[in-house]
């Protein structure tokens, strides 16, 4: 199967932000993803922290469920509608292994998502998936990451709320980071930094946008991208390289109308994947 759409309305990675489940379903509806495969959520877990992570058992069960779906379908291209940012682990790990590490990854997000359970100030898994995808972090989920992301595969874009440990990791690994101002001045700057021989996966946490453009997120962060700039950044990427996958995450819209921006971005990405 060449292309797979997944709706993964996981919220447990964001602590108590359960509105992410409804938001993901509203984003699915706004985008018209009627044929998407839905990853079922585990029964609501206790909030007790295990191994430094809240709701760990539910998160593990849900990632395994998503992983089994991917192994059954064997897609070449994936569109994921989340849910918290933790939904990216199984799809991105699957694609990176399939492509043997020859994959550009653009992480559009107000946050780094580069913590480990030991460094996380919150215990929320949505602040950890990228570090896990790079081969470090939650030991019980690491077996999914058969081919960790290398620093040269990754571009951070829009991060403006980083923890101290994340900044240290970014410096230590010499990760490339394009700020909001750089993208506003030149929306093609991210695309120009990609390896032109590799396809790309775009992770899009909607909090990369300024809250004035889209306030329906768990962690609204001032100083974000304008919606038109984000569109231009995405368009420049898909004009330079093929798109292997994308994920749109962290929508908390309580009504389908409020998920219009998420839906439009999903459709924009779908047009390059389906």
Beta strands, then each sheet from edge to edge (+ up, - down):
strand 1: 3-8
strand 2: 37-38
strand 3: 49-50
strand 4: 53-54
strand 5: 77-82
strand 6: 103-108
strand 7: 154-157
strand 8: 176-178
strand 9: 199-205
strand 10: 243-249
sheet 1: 2+ 1+ 5+ 10+ 9+ 6+ 7+ 8+
sheet 2: 3+ 4-
end
